[in-house]
Amino acid sequence: FDGIERVAREAVDRMLNFHMEHVGVNCANTAEAETCAKICREAFSFETNELPVSYFAGEGLEFMKDGGRGTNGHIAIRTNSVDRAVYHLARRGIEVDMSTAQYNDDGSMRFIYLKEEIGGFAYHLVRR
């Protein structure tokens, strides 16, 4: 039975295809977020992109203009299906904060935060 359980979990993990999308860093204000993004651009040649609530530096760093969820920031985890991920995470004892859910036009979930922080970071799932 242990072997069957292991194979089943591996199949679910392959289907969900979890990968880290980006790390969000909580900054005190817009100026600090912009400065952090500019430093990454100058140091690492990362392209920067300003969004309404943050600056991105490269593909993996997001500097939040006015703080955000999580003590230190957030970590975005990409998955093939947020709906299926929520179901399977619940079976693993991980709760989500349904008040943060965002949906696509077809009704499928595209975004949601986990209920608890891990290591001072909030985690959210985002659809691939």
Secondary structure, 3 states (H helix, E strand, C coil): CHHHHHHHHHHHHHHHCCEEEEEEEECCCHHHHHHHHHHHHHHHCCCEEECCCEEEECCCEEEECCCCCCCCEEEEEEECCHHHHHHHHHHCCCCEEEEEEEECCCCCEEEEEECCCECCEEEEEEEC
